[in-house]
Amino acid sequence: MYSFEPTEEQRMLIDAVQRYAINDLRNAAHDADESGELPQALVEKGWELGVLQASVPEAYGGFGEHSAVTGVLAAEELAYGDPAGALAVMAPAAYALPVLLAGSEEQKKALLPPVIGDSWKPFTAAFIEPDFDFFAGDMRTKARKEGSGYVIDGVKAMVPFADRAQGLVAYAALDGKTQAFVVPAKAEGVKVGEREKLLGLGALPLFRVEFESVKLGGDAWLGDSPTKDAGPLIAASSVAVAALAVGLSRAAHLYSLNYAKEREVFGTPIAQKQSIAFMLAEMAIEIESIRLLVWEAAWLLDSGKDAAREAYLALSGASDMAMMVTDRAVQILGGHGYIREHPVERWYRTGRGISTFPGLAMV
Amino acid sequence: MISFEMPEKIQQTVTLMTMVAENMMRPVARHFDEHEHEVPWDYINFMHDANKQMGGGGFVPSTEKPKKSESGEPKKEGPRIGYQRLAYSAEVLSWGDTGLYLCSPVGLLGAAAVAATGTPDQKARFLTRFGGDKPVLDAMALTEPHAGSAMPAMVRTTAVRDGDSWVLNGEKIFVTAGHKALVDTQGFVVVWATIDPSAGRAGVRPFVVEAGTPGCTVTKLEHKLGIRASDTASVVLQDCRIPFENILGSPEVEKKTTEGFKGAMATFDASRPMVAASALGVARATLETLKDFLAQKGITVRYGLPRSRLTNIERELIDMEVMLRSTWLLVLKSVWMMDEKKPNNLEASMGKVRAGDAVVKITQRAVELLGPVGYSREHLLEKWFRDAKINDLYEGTGQINRLIVARRMLDYGRQELS
């Protein structure tokens, strides 16, 4: 059966996350982007919503079941508040969900409870590489078997909270297939570089990380068969980032819509001009349809079917949507859209990053 | 719970309609494109027989409560999927051929108006005929020579009450399947007319005019860019007398509210998703054919690659797939809302806008990408390019539907945004 209605439980979660996104994340977003720092209390408050905790079963310290659909709904709302803040709150999920989805029973029992505690902890993932043609299916960071363990070499870009990480999941090519490995924070050969200076996500501390012959145990690999790769994790990450794009676009659309109803030209609100009203209509149509594409990809992930193609298409559509919507949001505000007092220029900068962000989040 | 699982009943419908599309439509699509105004009786008769075998109620979902079973227990009501199924039928049959789909004797736009706004008695009188001995078609007559997108507010055709009847006068143009509904078969046309020209939009109502009614004449058939299997007629109403009971909605004019008018407009919430679904059938046919041609040359899409590593053709195909699937989901949501009895006015127009855009872009690009092959009448791509454009025009142009979406979102009326 087709249905486009979240469950009662999901509805309650969405409402709670939305309140936090509007009242907390959104209000802090400007200053955090300028100063490069998110208040720890803000992140903690987001953590207390329990989005990740509710996706992890009791046996591993959580109190629920994993659902990519629920994850997408929550990610959308968080990003509606502030995408950078959303990525900070969600950072531990980029570590915990690969363990939950691809790890063995022993790995889950050992690795998950420390993450799923009362407070937010800097667990993270190293995925993106600093090359223009970076492709998740063909990583330049390499892993090789050595004895009973693995050795990893390579450079990663945009690793959240790497300077304080208590643990990270690193992605590397093993025998030509992308695989995920759990890397202890203090492992020898992990070199955290300078904080990255980027077009957007100013509030999120992201770092260059080098793996120099990092030796890992045999239990570091998250997977059960060398014939499989981390494809499902890559798909889940694409869907997560696509959901962030939907939330971000909804925010930009509503902000520019409200502005257009207030701002006057020749004595009438600009929203009463078709050139503006039609832009707003097209933005809404784009968002609504891509949103459903993202939901469908998440639903496919939950059903256990191969969702790689759908996740890729969802991300592709979401990236174009975010750029189209945020560009128009800036345009509708005119010169004011270019001023950092309004959030639309920040969303415009964030929107351009959607195609680059997979790896930063997971549902 | 959010779910994208196709119900088995819809799966069966899709399988069945695909067989019809492959066997009864594709093989004759070119013939009827080249023989405009020739009536595709084989298709019409086949669809009529098939519809009768399936119960004969026409395609429009029943809004009546399910009948009690023999034991007297009320039948267990599953989720309503009637409009979802209808949208899938429109999609698959248009994948076969849009022009022929518009010749389906199963109740399309006119029937949708009756289903959306008619009384149980009217539904019995007008909708049961689709299951009769002979095939019948229905049509909707809205546009007039002086106004298209401003309809139905600008209706000049009048309906004057005279005892137990209404007398209609006026001219309607661009009536899809008008000739088939009024001349080729004993069908009906839903004609929009005003019962009080001084009341503006508040006075506008749809009326059912049956084939054979004196004073109702088809005067012209248009020659079109595409969908040539479907006739587009002009209908003149000259002192055309119809029974009083043929008015859809209230015969009273409430000048202050426009409730009667708004009720009539509910028709479009049902019909726009069907046009959108039909558009996407053509879009899917085009994309599939394009991919087949390219696959023969060894070109397939490598999903997952970043754009920097993709060829232009791969990027185009990926864009088209995103457009097609995301738009389909939007249309599906709009009909799911109908089945769930949720107001879907916004979603119906959203889907219509995007489906019109999608099919036009996809067919334009496909013809371009295949060069002389795409441009040749040896293949159907150039035909689909011509057929596609109607979807951005009928049942409200892309611009009118943008206006509806914008007004809804901005909470504006006609005064604020026109």
Boltz contact constraints between the chains, C-beta under 6 A:
constraints:
  - contact:
      token1: [A, 1]
      token2: [B, 3]
      max_distance: 6.0
  - contact:
      token1: [A, 1]
      token2: [B, 5]
      max_distance: 6.0
  - contact:
      token1: [A, 1]
      token2: [B, 7]
      max_distance: 6.0
  - contact:
      token1: [A, 1]
      token2: [B, 79]
      max_distance: 6.0
  - contact:
      token1: [A, 2]
      token2: [B, 336]
      max_distance: 6.0
  - contact:
      token1: [A, 3]
      token2: [B, 1]
      max_distance: 6.0
  - contact:
      token1: [A, 3]
      token2: [B, 2]
      max_distance: 6.0
  - contact:
      token1: [A, 3]
      token2: [B, 3]
      max_distance: 6.0
  - contact:
      token1: [A, 4]
      token2: [B, 333]
      max_distance: 6.0
  - contact:
      token1: [A, 4]
      token2: [B, 336]
      max_distance: 6.0
  - contact:
      token1: [A, 6]
      token2: [B, 2]
      max_distance: 6.0
  - contact:
      token1: [A, 7]
      token2: [B, 1]
      max_distance: 6.0
  - contact:
      token1: [A, 69]
      token2: [B, 2]
      max_distance: 6.0
  - contact:
      token1: [A, 133]
      token2: [B, 308]
      max_distance: 6.0
  - contact:
      token1: [A, 133]
      token2: [B, 309]
      max_distance: 6.0
  - contact:
      token1: [A, 135]
      token2: [B, 305]
      max_distance: 6.0
  - contact:
      token1: [A, 135]
      token2: [B, 306]
      max_distance: 6.0
  - contact:
      token1: [A, 137]
      token2: [B, 304]
      max_distance: 6.0
  - contact:
      token1: [A, 271]
      token2: [B, 410]
      max_distance: 6.0
  - contact:
      token1: [A, 272]
      token2: [B, 416]
      max_distance: 6.0
  - contact:
      token1: [A, 272]
      token2: [B, 417]
      max_distance: 6.0
  - contact:
      token1: [A, 277]
      token2: [B, 406]
      max_distance: 6.0
  - contact:
      token1: [A, 277]
      token2: [B, 417]
      max_distance: 6.0
  - contact:
      token1: [A, 278]
      token2: [B, 402]
      max_distance: 6.0
  - contact:
      token1: [A, 281]
      token2: [B, 402]
      max_distance: 6.0
  - contact:
      token1: [A, 281]
      token2: [B, 405]
      max_distance: 6.0
  - contact:
      token1: [A, 281]
      token2: [B, 406]
      max_distance: 6.0
  - contact:
      token1: [A, 284]
      token2: [B, 409]
      max_distance: 6.0
  - contact:
      token1: [A, 285]
      token2: [B, 350]
      max_distance: 6.0
  - contact:
      token1: [A, 285]
      token2: [B, 353]
      max_distance: 6.0
  - contact:
      token1: [A, 285]
      token2: [B, 354]
      max_distance: 6.0
  - contact:
      token1: [A, 288]
      token2: [B, 330]
      max_distance: 6.0
  - contact:
      token1: [A, 288]
      token2: [B, 350]
      max_distance: 6.0
  - contact:
      token1: [A, 289]
      token2: [B, 326]
      max_distance: 6.0
  - contact:
      token1: [A, 289]
      token2: [B, 327]
      max_distance: 6.0
  - contact:
      token1: [A, 289]
      token2: [B, 330]
      max_distance: 6.0
  - contact:
      token1: [A, 289]
      token2: [B, 354]
      max_distance: 6.0
  - contact:
      token1: [A, 290]
      token2: [B, 326]
      max_distance: 6.0
  - contact:
      token1: [A, 292]
      token2: [B, 329]
      max_distance: 6.0
  - contact:
      token1: [A, 293]
      token2: [B, 326]
      max_distance: 6.0
  - contact:
      token1: [A, 295]
      token2: [B, 2]
      max_distance: 6.0
  - contact:
      token1: [A, 296]
      token2: [B, 4]
      max_distance: 6.0
  - contact:
      token1: [A, 299]
      token2: [B, 4]
      max_distance: 6.0
  - contact:
      token1: [A, 309]
      token2: [B, 303]
      max_distance: 6.0
  - contact:
      token1: [A, 312]
      token2: [B, 303]
      max_distance: 6.0
  - contact:
      token1: [A, 312]
      token2: [B, 304]
      max_distance: 6.0
  - contact:
      token1: [A, 313]
      token2: [B, 321]
      max_distance: 6.0
  - contact:
      token1: [A, 313]
      token2: [B, 322]
      max_distance: 6.0
  - contact:
      token1: [A, 316]
      token2: [B, 318]
      max_distance: 6.0
  - contact:
      token1: [A, 316]
      token2: [B, 322]
      max_distance: 6.0
  - contact:
      token1: [A, 317]
      token2: [B, 322]
      max_distance: 6.0
  - contact:
      token1: [A, 317]
      token2: [B, 326]
      max_distance: 6.0
